[in-house]
């Protein structure tokens, strides 16, 4: 039985907020509304096993903290990661899973997303209410993650108990009626060896897409036990239920032209029989840290994830009302076929555990920071034969009601269709060769076993493989505030699953190797400005659907790019910029239609700029704005259709004040200020779709800290 607590959470949030001592509200300069502070001195859980600040890690790593998420009213990973130019959407449909690409490579749903360093599936919106920060590692992450896509990985770090009592309530409203409420409670018990952190949230979802509505509930708990001064045991658990009608994208007109005159508010599957996608997800995490002596420590981290989804949609695909039809593609007048899609009882139950030993020692004049570790991960994916039956047709300009497919049954019996086991041993040594020269050398040895049972009469297929994945970096400290580094890394990634419309549908391709070379620098300029730059080249096998309608790996996908970031967080003016110039090409295919063409859904230039100003004349007030630009993208592997670039701007404000003993922060944001229409996401998944960006949207919120 699903817990029903939407109203109770909202009621608690409102009650706690408005029963606060509401004496005369006065400006409070001590309420700090900070901007996006991705400081070079911050430490992160990924990028290096050694306890190093960001500036000393020889990789491109970004950390987005809880205060940034509060200040910018960030409620989802999509809203957070848009501030990094290297991240793009990858079939990130409203109401469905949030999926991303990094440096032009789509993250794998089974390996690209982590919670506290342990794999979780990327098939559901990851709740942020109990997350302290989001960490983004860009580039080949073989040493840190084993088998993973070459673009990088996203790690979600769980909030922990606070030493001081924490009582915070936030409520938010958006223009179409979305209501959000959450509370965050932390502290220590009377026996201060024990700490707690409780988070809960509820949301009534009213998307900017008319009809893509739903609801979400979330609850979590995190607990610490300081067993001894040297031993710490941590436990966390969370549960989320979400149901929302998903909003599919647009196909090309006649398979060759971009749709014109469409609205981002239109729900293409607006049928009376459309059901919401119903998702449950949960985690149980455990971590034990032990300090052996001042130089050596050990840790064990484990996480069990449960995912369940009932997937429904009136799916728009193809055109049968014009001539011989277009598949994929919509008719000249905007007609499209509607299919009754059902896949119920989908389940994923990944489990991961990792043990590490860290130590510092010297061998003669050389100082070492050594990490030795072992990990085990297992994934079990279960589902039934999906239903996909023609139901009628509709139109992108004027929705038409169709009848559901007659007698359409639910999905067939659910059974395990895919499983794998991944075991690894790894070692990393950070060696200080001289005061100015540091070598990072690591090796991960991975053994993988997988079993796939296809949706055909064929029996299961099993594969066994093992890989040695080296990683080496050299860091040169050119001054106390500047480092230059070079990195060479080899990685393995799981093969993609053949799309449902191909002749080898649902077949998983074998794992493939990727290679990366990166040269970068990080440092601090005057006035508290942190700067980083990276030149990189990443290559991997190219996967696509060939002329015989078979999903294959052939040739290479080569991405060569330049990343630049700069930010200032001191004083009354804070600002930041993230830029990516990327040449992404398909090479070595032997097919003239593909050779040398751009990789799909990858702009050649993308940038994000933000600024925040605190006027001295109005204590407690902060104003902010941001601007994003993305260049043109190739829609298809043959580059026959180009998707225009776009500019999007937004503004916001925050005001901190005192209401009696309660600190109150009021926030307001307008996104897409000039109501610009643009295609934010272009994907070849499911035959090729375009997803429009959100129109101008408004949100207001109030945060109460007791």
N, C-alpha and C positions, 0 to 999 in steps of 0.2 A: 504494500500500500504506500502510495506516494505521500509524503508529508505536505500538508496544505497550510502555508503560513504567510501567504502574500500579504493579506490584510493586517496580520498581527505585526509583521516587521514594519510596515509602513506606519501603523498606528503607534508602535513603540518609538519610532524615529520622530514622528511628529510630537508625541507626548513629551518625550525627553527634551526636544528642542524648545517647545513653547511653555513648558513648566519651569524653564530656567528663570532665574531672577531677572526680569525684564524691566529694570529700572532705566532711567534715562540713558539712551544709547549715545555714546561719545566716541570720537575717533581715538584709536589706540595705535600709536606708532610702533608698539612692541610686537604687534601681530605681523609676522614676516610672511609675505606672499612671494616666495622665491620663483625665479625663472627656471628654465631647464638647465640644470647644473651637471654636466657630464665631465667632471673634473679629472684631470690627468692623474691626480694623486689618489683617486678612488681605487678600491680593490674589488675584484670580481671573482666569481667562482669558476669561470671558464677562461680559456686563453693560456693558462699556465697552471700546473699543479702546485708550483711554489707560491708562497705568499708574497706576491709582488704588486706594486702599484701599476696602474694602467700604463704609465709612461715607460715602464721597464719591460712590458710584455711585447715580444716581437711579433705582433699580429694586430690587425685592426679590430678593436673591441670597443663596444659602446655599452654603457650602463644607464638605464633610465629608472630613476628612483621614485619612491612613493610620493615625495613632496612635489616632484615634477608632474606626476600623474594627477595629483590633487589640484595643483595650480592651473593646469591646462584642461581640467574637467575630462580627463581621459577615462573612458569606461571600457575600452576594448583594446586588444593588441593592434588592431588596424589603426586606431587613432594614435597609438603610441609610436608605432614603427614608421608612420608617415614622416616623422621628423628626421629620418636618415635617408639620404638620397640613394643609397645602395639597395634599399628594400623596395619591392614592388608587389602588387597583388598578383595572385596566380589562381584564377577561378575562385575569387573571394566573393561569393554571392551572399546578398542579404538573407538572413534567416538560416544559413547553412554553416559550414565550417569556415574558419578564417585560415586561408592558405596564402603563403608568401613565396617570393623568390628573392634571393640575395645575390648580388653581382650577376644577375641574369639567369641564375640557375634555380629552378623550383625546389623548395625543400621537400624532402620525402616525408609523407605523413606518418610513416612508421619509425623514422629515425631522426628527423630534423627538429623535433620539439622535446624539451626536457623540463622536468620539475626537479629542482635541487640536484641537477646533474644526471637524473635517471630518466630514461625514455618514457614519454607518454604519447599517445596517438594525437595527431593533429586533425581529428575528425569532428571536433566540437569547439565551440568558443571557450577558451581558457579563462576562467573567472579571475579577475584582478583584485577583488576585495581583500583577499588574504595574501597578496603578493607584495613583498618589500621592494622588489625591483625586477626589471626585465633586462637580461643580458643578451647582447647580440655579438656573436663571434663571426666575423666575415672571412671567408676563405676555407680551404681544406681543413677539416677538423678531425682528421684521422686519429691523431694522438689522443685527443680529448674524448672522442666519441666512438671511435671504431668505424663501423660501416655507416656512412652518412653521405648525403649529397655534397658536392664540392663547394656550393655557395656559402655554406656555413651552418650555423644552428642557432636556435633561440632557446634560452634557458630562463625559466621562471623561478625566482627565489622566494620561498615562503616567509611570511612575517613570523617573528619570534616574540616571546614574552618580553615585556618592557620592565626595567628596574623600577621606574616610577609609575604610579597609577595613570592609566590612559583611558579617557572616556570621550569618544568622538562620535557625532551623528551627522550625517550628510543627507540632504534631500535635494532632488533636482527635478525640473520639469522641462519638456521640450514642446515645440509649437503644435505638434499634431496630437498631443495628449499623452506622450510618454511620461510616466512617473517612476521615479527611482528613489529608493531609500536604503540606507545602510547604517550599521553601527560597528564600531571598532573599539573593543574593550581589552585592556591588557594590564598586567601588573604582577605582583608577587603575593603569595599566600602569607599567612602569619609566620609559618616556617619558610623563610626566604630562600631556602634551597629549591622551592617549587615555584614555578611561574606559569602564567596562562596568557593566552591571546585568543579572543573569541571574535569572529567576524560573521555577519549575516547581512543579507541583502535581498531585496525583492524588486521586481521591475515589471511594470505594465508597458509592453512594447507597442508603440504606434509608429511604425516606420515612415520615413518620407515617401516610401512607395505605398500608394493607397491600397490597403487590404493586406499588406504583408505584416500582419499584427500577431501578437503572441504574448507570452508571459515567461518570467524566469524567477526562480527562487534559488538561494544559495545559503549554505551555512558551513562554518569550519571551526575547528579548534586546534590550537597548538600548545604543547605543554613541555616544560623543561624540568629536569631533575638533576641538580648538582650533587651527584652521588657522593663524590669526594672533591677536594679542591682540584684534583687532576682528572676527574672523570665526569662527563656530562652526557646525559641521556635525553634525547629529544624525540617527541612523538607529535605527529600532525595528522589530521583527517579532514576531509571535506566532501561535500555532496552538492551537486547542482542538477536541477531539473529545468529544462527549457523546451518550450514548444512554440514554434513560429512558422507561419507560412513562408516558404522560401520563394525568392524572386529570381527566376531564370533570366538569362540574357537574350540578346538579339543575334540572329544569324544574318549573313549578308543577303541582300536582295538578289535573287536569281543566282546566288553563289558568287557574285562578282562585285557588287556595289554596296557601300555603306548605307544603312537605313537613314532616311532624311526626315526631319520634322517630328521626331518622336520625343516623348516626354520621359524624363527620369522617374516620374511619379507613377508611370503605368505599370501595372502588374499583369504580365502576359498570361499567367495561369489563373486569372480571375474567373474561376468556375464555381458554381454553387457546391459542387462535390469535392472541391480542393480541400485537402486536410493539411494541418500543420506537420512539419517534421518534429517528431517527439524524441527528445534526447535526454538520457540520464548519464551522468558521469560522476565518478567518485575516486578518491585517492586515500591510501593509508601509507604514511611515510614514517620511517624510523631512522635515527642516526645516533651513533655512539662515538664520542671523541674521548681520547685518552692521551694525556701528556705524560710520556714516559720519563723525560727529564727536560731541562731547558732547551735542549737541541733536537729532541726527537719526539714525535707525536704520531698517533695512529687514529684512523677513523674507519667506520663501517656505515654505509648509507644504503638504504633499501626503500623501494616504493612499489606498491601494488596498485594498479589502475583498473577500474571497471568502466566499460563504455557500452551503452545500449542505445540503439536508434531504430525507430520506426519511420521509414522514409516514404513520403507520399508527395506526388506533385502531378499536376496536369501539364505534362512536359511539352514545350514547343519545339518541334523538329521537322524541318523539311517543308516541301510544298507539293501537293498532289493535284491542285486545282488549276494548273496552267501547263498545257502541253503535256510533255512526258514527265514533268515534275523536276524538282531540284532537290538533291539530297547530298549534303546539307544545303540550306538556303531557303529563303522565303519568296513568295510570289511577288510579281511586279506591283500588285496593288496592296501588298502587305499581308496577304493571307498566309497562314501557316497551319500545319497539321498539329493536332493535339493528341498526345498519347497519355493513357492512364497508367502511370508508373507507381508501383508499390514494391517495397522491399522491407518487410517487417522482421523484427527480431535480430537485427544485425548486432553482433557482439564482438568486442575486443577486450582481452584481459592480459595486457602486458605486465611483466614483473621484471625488475632489475635490482641488482645488488652490486656494490662496489666497495672494495677494501683498499685502503691506502696506508702507506707508512712514509712519513716525511722526516728527513733529517738533515742537519747541517754539520759539516766536518771539514777538516783540512788535510791535504796530502802535500806536505812540503809547503811551497808558496802558493799552492792552488786551494781555493776555497770552493766547496761544493754545497749545493742544495739538491739533495737526491730524493726522488719519489719512486717508490716501487708499488705496483698495484695489480689487482686482479679484479675482473668483473664477469658477471654472468647476466645475460638478458634472454628472456623468452617471450615470444609473441604468439598468441592463438587467436585467429580471426574466424568467426563463425557467421554464416548467413545461409539463407535459403535461395532457391531459384526465384529471381525477381519476376514481376509481372510488368509487361510493357505492351499494351494493346491500343490500337488506333481507336480514338473516340469521336473524331470529327475535326472541325477546323475553326479557327478564330482569325482575328486580324489585329495588327499592331496599332492601328489607328482607332478602331471601333470594336471593342470586345464583343464576341459572339458566344452565346451560351450553347454548349454542346452537352450531349448526354454521356454519362460514363459508359465504359465498355460493358455490355450486358453480361451479367453473371460472372463478372471479374472476381476470381478468388483471391484470397490473401496469398502471400508468398508460400512456397513449398516448405517442407520441413527444414528446420535450421540444423545445420551440422557444421563441424569444423572443416573449413575449406583451405586454410593455410596456417602453417605453424613453422616457427624457426627457433633455433637456439644459437646464441652467440656467446662464446667464451673468449676471454682475452687476458693476456699478461702484458704488462707494459712497464717501461722504466723511462724516467726523464732525469737528466743531470744538468743542472745549471752551474757552470764552472766559471768562476772569476779568474780568468787567465792573468789579467793585470788590472790595476784600478780602473782602466778605461776600456777593457775588452772582456766581454762575457760570451761564452758559448752555451747555447741551449741545444742539447742533443737528446733525442728520444726515439724509442722504437715500441711499436705495439704489434703483438702477434695475435691474430684473430683466427678462431676456428668457428665455422658456421655450418649448421645443418638445417635444411628446410624441407618441408613436405607440402606439396600443393595438390589439391583435389579439384580438378576443373569441373565446370557445369556441363559436362558431357558424359557420354558413356565410357570415356577413357578412365583408366584407373589412376590412382595417385602417382605423382612423380616426386622423387626425392633427389636432393643434391647435397653434396658435401664439399667444402672448400676450406682453404686456409690461406692466410695472407700475412706478410710481414710489411708493416707500414712505417717507414722511417720519416723522421722530421728533424731538421737541423736549422738553427738560426745563429747568426752572429750579431751581437749588439755592441756598438761602439759609442762610448760616452764622449761626445766631442766637447761638452762643457757640463757644468753641474746641472743645467736646465735643458740639455738637448741630447737626444739619442738618435743614432742612425742604425738601422737593422736590415739584414737580408735573411730571407727564409726560403727553404726548399722543402716541399712536403709531398708525400704520395698518399692517396686515399682510395678507399673502395666505397662504392655506393650500391644499394640494391637496385635491381632493374625495375623499370616502371611496369605497370600492369597494362596490357593491351586494352584500348577502349572498347566499349560494348558494340560499336558499329563495325569493328574490323573482323576479318575472317578468323583470327586467332584470339578473339575476345576473351578477356580475363586471364590470359596467359601472362605469367610473370617472367620477364626476361632475366637472364643470369646477371649476377653482380658484375660491375665494370670498374676499371681503375681510372683514377683521375690524378693529375699532376698540377702542382702550383709552384710558381716562383714569384716572390714578392720582395720589393725593396721599399723601405719606408723610413720616415723620420717622425719624431714626436718631441715637443718641447713647449717652453713657456716664453712668451714675449712680455714686454713691459705691460704694466697696468692689468695684470692678471689674465692675459689672453693665452689660452692653450691652443696649440696648432698641431695638426698631424697631416701627413701626406703619405700616400702609398701608390706605387706602381706595381701592377700585378699581371700575371698571365695564368689562366686556368684552362686546362683542356680535359675533355672527357668524351666518351663515345656518344655519337648523335643518335637519338631515338626518334622515329617518325613512322608514319603510315605510308608505305610505298605504293607504286602504281598498281600493284596486285592486291591492294587493300589488306596488306599484312603489316602488322606493327613490328618493326625491325630495329636493330642497332647497326649502323653502318656509317663509316667516316668519323669525323670529330667535330665537336662543338668547341671552338676556341674563343675565349673572351680575354681581351687585353684592355686594361683600364687604368684610370687615374682617379684616386679619391682624395679630396681635400676637405678638411674640417677646421673650423676656427670658432672659438667662443670666449666670451668674457662674462664673468659672473660677479665682478666686484663693483661697488659703487651704485649710484642711482640708475645707471644704464647697463643692462645686460643684453647680450646679443650672441647670435650663433649662426653659422652657415655650414651646410653640408652639400658637397657637389660631387657628381660622378660623371666622368666622360668614359664611355665604354664602346669598344669596337667588338661586336659579337658576330662571329661568322660561322657558317657551315662549310667544312672543308674535308677533302679526301673522300667524298661520297661516290665519285664516278658517275654521278647523275647530273647532266648539264642544267636541269631545271632547279637544282639545289646548290650546286657548287658555287662557293663564294658569296652566297646570299646571307642576308642578316638573319639572326635568330629571332623567332617570333616573340612579341610582347616585351622587347627590350629597347628602350629609347637610347639613342646615342649620347644624350646629355640629359641630366636630371639634377635639380637643385632644390634645396629648402633653406629659407632664411627666416629667422625670427628675431624679434627684439622686444624688450620689456623696459619700461621707464617708470620710475617712482618719483613724481614731482615733489620737491621738498615743501612746496606751499600747501600740500594736502597730505598730512601724515596718514599712513594706512592705505593710501590709494596706489595701485599699480596698473598701468596700461600696457597691453601687449598686442602684437600683430605678427602675422606670418604670411609668407608668400611661397608658393610652390610652382615649379615649372618642370614639365616633362616634354621631351621632344617627340618626334614622330616615331611610330612603331610599325613593324611589319606584321600584318595579320596572319599570313600563311607562310609555310616554309619556302614556297616558290617566289615570295615577295610580289605577288600580283596586285595586292591591295595594301595601301599605306594608310594607317590611322593617324589623324592629325594630332599634333602636340597640344598642350594646354597650359594656361596660367590659372591659378586659383589663389585667392587671398582670403584672409580671415582676421578678425579683430576680437579683442576681449578686454575685460577689466576685472579687477578684484579690489575689494575694500574691506579692510580689517578694522574692527572696533570692539569695544567692551559693552556687554549688557550685564551689568552687575558683576558677578564673578565669572561670567561665561565669556570666552573669546569667540567672536563670531566673524566669519569670513563670507562675504557675499560675492558671488562671481556671475559673470554673464559672458557669453560668447556668441559670435555670429560667424559661421563657417560659410565658405563660398559667397563672400560678401556681395559680389556683382552678379550672382545667380548665373554663372557660366555653365553652359552645357558642354560636357566633355566625356570621352570614353576613357574611364580610369583603368579598365582591366580588359585585356585581350588574351584569349586563350584558345588553344587548339583542342582542349579537352572536349569530349563528347561531340566532336564534329566541328568545333570552332564557334565561339561565342564572343560577343562584346557586351560589357557591363557598363552602363553609364554611371558617372559620379553623382553624388548627392547634390540637389539644388541648394539654394540658400536655406540654412537652418539656424534656429535660435535655441539656446538653452540658458537657463538660469538655475543657480543652486545656492544653497546656504549650508555652511559647515559650522557646527557648534562643538567647541572643545571645552569640557568641564574641568 
